[in-house]
Amino acid sequence: MLEVHKLRKDFTGIRAVDDVSFSVKEGQIFGLIGPNGAGKSTTIRMIMDIIQPDAGRVSIDGQPMNEGLKNIIGYLPEERGLYRKNKLSHVIAYFGGLKGLRSDEALEKARPLLEHFSLTHYENRNVEELSKGNQQKVQFIIAILHEPRLLVLDELFSGLDPVNQVLMKDALLQLKSDNRAIIFSTHQMDQAEKLCDELMMIDKGRTVLHGAPSAIKQHYGKNALHVEFTGDGGFLRDMPGVRSIDLAQNYAEIELEDDVRTNTIIETMLPRLALHHVARIEPSLQSIFIDIVGQSNVETSGDAETVAPAPAQRPAVMKSPKVRKQFVSGIIYLIAGAIIALQLKDGFDPVAMLFVLIAFAGSMFSFLKFAKLKRELVYGDHLQEEDRR
């Protein structure tokens, strides 16, 4: 399905992505993980053809990425790109139209998803009335409306509470069962560990881990045991084959020498302790992440990673009727004022001068209004300090 081969991208002397390669198959969830600033979002933007790589290539079904292929991709960016001042139904119809769906067709496809995410009663309300989590669910619905074969999801669970995370996970697994290829970029290691068939961790632009979660955990696992018991476990500290031990009243976590077998240790403990539970300790993806990247670089809160500026998925502002109206009004006032001003070359006329001033004032007001509306549409989500609950 998707092939990413030796991608490289530099920004003002900084290598953001360095020789990154991977592939994603249909029916697979591929996890792209790493600390803030690692190069995840830059990699995604190159896959989406938002920015061009300095080297390497991206191909789908063996074809280089092009405009035609974008219609088989669904993209959920980390930054929101919704028309905040418009009704939810209009926003769904608009984005559906960008992917070739009629308005009624887009709404028909969206309604089961709106019901799944408990958003049906918001259909005729403005997007700005939705909470941050609900806006994230809308972004997801818009991304899958046209039934894409490839989904690119950047921080899918951002802003979602535990209940909605379960709903989102169910929707994601349904898409996998429908044989979609899915790229899932996240800071949430527990979600990546549970959902992904294959993982790649990048740090400072380079691949540092790549493989199935089980294989990664096995590779980085230690020869260690968790033991729960009754009795005096003090002798465990001096037991042959023990490298280190965390001993408490009724349990111990024991790291063994590499060549020591679990059965040997159990046989040594059995005569002196009543064993209730013995299990090998498997490292979590979170602990591996911290070990590789280093505690100083780890931020698991889901903040936006620092990458060189790149255009986000934002609405086409000049397609908004309100924006176009203010722009056209400003031009008309400006032309009218200029025409009247030309008549003053034959002599000063107070009435004509008044009309010139009115025309130029109207032009300035319209352009200021145009700039405000444009800013609201493009940057509105960043200007809003706190989403309405």
N, C-alpha and C positions, 0 to 999 in steps of 0.2 A: 504493500500500500504506500506508505511514506518512507522515503530514504533520505537521510541527512548525512552528507559525506564531507568530512574535514572542513567544517565551517570555521571561518576566522573573521573577526571584526575588531578594528582598532579605532579608538576615539582620541584624538589629540595626544598621541604617544602612549596611550594606555590600551593594552590588549584586553578587551572585554570578553571575547570568546576566542579560544585557541584550540584548533584542531578537534572540534567536537563532531562525533559521528554516532549515529544510532538509526534503528529502523523500527517502525510500528506496523504491526499486522492488523488485519480486520479481526474484530472480536477480542482485542487486547487493550488493556488499560496500562499505559506506559507512564511511569512516574518520573517527573523531572524535579529533583530536589537539590537543595543547597542553601547556604547562608545568604543573607542580604548582600547584594552587590556581586554575587557569584557569576552572573551572566545568564541567568535563566530567562528573564524577560527579553534580553537582547536576542537570545537564541530563538525565542518564540516569534519575535518581530521579523527575524530573517525568514523563518518558516512561512510566515504570513505574507511575505513580500512587502512589508511596510518599510523595512530598510534593506539595503543590498549588502550581502557579504563581501568582504575584501578578497576572500578565497573560499573555495568549496562550492557545493551545490545542494539544492533541495529538489527532489523529484517525487511525483505521485504517479503510481502505476508506470514507472519508467519514463514519464514525461517531465521535462523541466517545469517548475512552477510558472504559471501564466494566469492571465485574467480569467480565462475560461474555467480553469480548475478551481478558482476561488468559490464557485457556486456549489461545489461538493464539500466545502469546508464550513463548519460552524465554529465561531470564535467568541469566547467570553474573555474580554480583556480584564486586567486587574483594575483599571480605571473605568468608572461607569461612563456611558455615553448615551443617556436617555434624555428625551425632551421632557424636562421637569414640569413645564407649564402646560403640557398637553394631557388629554385624557389617556388613560392606559390603553383603551381600545384603539384609539387613533395611533398611538405609538406602535402597538402590535401590527396594525394594518400597514403602517409606513415601512417598518423594517421587513415585514413579510413581502411587501412590494419590491424592495430592493433585491430580493431573491426570487422574483418572478411569480409571487403568489398574488391572486386577487384579494381585495380587502376582506370579502366574505369568507374566502377560503382560508386566509390567515387566521381570522377569528375562530372559525370552526375548528382548525387544528389546535388553537391555543386553549380552547375552553376546557378540555379534559385536564390539561396541565394546570390551568388556573384553579380548577377544582382540587387537584392533587395537592397543591400548595396553599389551599385555603385563601385564594385571591379573587374568587368570583365576585364578591361584593365590592371590589375595587375597580371593576371593569370600566365604570363611567366616572371615575374620580381621577383627578390630576396625579401624575407620578410623584410630584413633590409631597403629596400627602402620605406616601408610603415610607415605612421605616427603612433603614439601611439594609436590613436582612431581606425585607420584601422586595426592595429594588434589585437585590442580588438574584432573587428567584425570577424576577422579570427578565433580567439579562440572560439567565439560563434558558428560559422559555424562548426568547427571541433567537438565541443561538441555535436551537434545534428545530425551529418551526419548519424549515424547508427539508427536513430529514437528511442531514448531511452524512456522507460516508466517513468523514474524518472530523473529529471534534478536538479543538484546542482550548483547554480550560485553564486559565491562569488564576490561581487562588479561588477555586470554586466555592469553598466553605467560608469565605470571608464574610463576617457579619452575621452568620447564622447561629441561632441558639441550638442546644442539643436536640430538641424535637425536630427542628427543621433540617439539621444535619442528617438525621435518620431518613427524612423524606427525600433529601437530595441524594443520599447514598442509594436509596431504592431506585430512584430515577436513573442514576448513573449505571447501576447494574442491569437495569432493563435495556438501556442503550447498548451495553456490552453484549447482552443476549441477542440483540437485534443485529449483531455482527458489525457494529461500528468500531472504527479504530479511534482510540481516545488518548490524547496527551493530557496529563494531569499534573500541573505544576503547583507545588504547595510548600508551605513551611511546616505543616502539621504532620509530623512523622507518624503518629498513630494511624491517621487516615491513609497515608501512603502505604504503610505496612499491611493494613487490612484489605485495601482495594486493588493494589497494583499487581499485575502479573510480572512486570519487569521494572527495574528502577535504574536510574542513572543519577549520580550525585556529581555536581560540578562545583568547584571551588577555585576562585581567582581565574575563571574562564576555562579551566581544564577539567577533564573527566578524572575523578578520583575513585569512583565506584560504578560498577555496571553489572547487572545480573538480576536473577530472580531473588526476591526477598529472602527466601529460605536458604539459598546458596550463599548470599552475602552474610547472613547471620551465622551460618555454619562456619564460614571462613574466618569470621572475626570472633567466634565464640571461644570461651576458655574451657579448659578441662576442670569444671567446677560442679559442686553439688550443693543443693539445699537440703538440709536434714532437720526433721522435727523428731524429738525424742523425749523420753522420761528417764531420769537418772543423772549421774554426775559425769558431765562431758569434758571435764578438765583435761583428761588424758589425750583428747583429740589434738591439743596444741603440739604434743611431742610425738604424734603418730608418724611413722615413716611414710614418705611419699606426699606429705602435706607441704605445700609451698607457702600458703598463708591461710588464715582462718579468721572469720568474724563470729565469735562465740557469744551466745546469750544463755539465759537460764534453761530454755527448752528447745533451742534451735541453733543451728550453725550454718554458715555459708563457707564452704571449704574449697579452696583452689588447689588442685592436685598437680603434681609433677606430670609432665607431658606423657610419660610412659606408664603411668599408674592407671590400672583398670578400676572401674566403679565397683565391680564385684569384690575385688580384693579389699577395698576399704570397708564395704558392708560386712564382709566376713570378720574383719577385725573389730567392728563395733558391736556386732550382735551379742557376744557373750557378756558385754558390760552395760548395754543400753537397750531399752525397749523402743524400737524404731516405729514411729507412726507414719512418717512420710519421707521418702527419699526421691529427689528429682534432679535431673541435670539442669543447670542454669543456662538458659539461652539468652543472649544479649538482645535488648530491644533495638530497633532501628534508631531510636532517639539516642541511646547510649553510644552506638557506633558513630552517629552523626557528630556527637560532642567530642568523641575521641579523635576523629579525623580532622575536624575543622578547628577544634579548640574552643574552650569556653568563652574566650574573649570575643569570638566572632559570632556566637550563637544568639539569635533573637527569634524566639518561637512565637512571638505575638502576632505575626502575620503582617507586619508593617511592609510598606512598599519598598522593594529593593532599590538601591541607588544605581542607576544606569544612566548612560548619556541620554539626553533628551531625544525622544522619538515621538512621532505623532501617535496619539491614541485613537481608538475608534470613536470618532465624534460625529454628531449629526451634520448633514450638509446644510449649513445655516441659511444659505441663500434660497433654499427650497421652502423655507418657512414663509407663509403669506405675510405675517406681521413684519418680518425683517425686510422682505422685498418692498412692502408698502412704504416703510419709512425711508428706504434708500431712494425709491422712485420719487417720493415727495420732496426729498432734499434736492434732487437733481432739477425737478420742475421749478421749485422756488428759486434755485440758483440761476437757471436760465432766464426766468421772468425778471429777476432783479437786474441781470446783465443787460437785457433788452431795454428796460426802462432807463437804466443808467446811460446807455448810448444816446438817448434822446436829450440828455442834459448837456451834450457838447455844444448845442446851439444856444444855450443860455440856461441860467438857473431857474428852476421851477419848484417852489416849495412843495406843491402837491405831489409832483413826480418824485421828488427826493424822499418824501414820506413813504411812498409806495416802494421805493428802492430799499429803504431801511426795513420795512415790513417783510419784504421778500427775502432779504438776506437773514433776518432774524428767524423767519420760518425755516429757511434752509439749514441754519445752524441747529435749530431745535430738532429737526428731523434727523440730521446726521448724528446728533448726540443720542437721540432715542434709538437709532439704528445700532450705534456702537454698544449701547447698554443691552439691547435685546440679543445682539450677537454674543456678547460676553456671557450673558446668562445661559444661553444655549450651549456654548462651548465649555465654559468653565464653571457652570452653576454648581456642580457637585462639590467642587473644591472650595467654592465660596461659602457653602452652607456649613456652618461650624458644627451643627448638631442635627442629625436627622430627626424628623418628627416621629414620635413613638406612637 
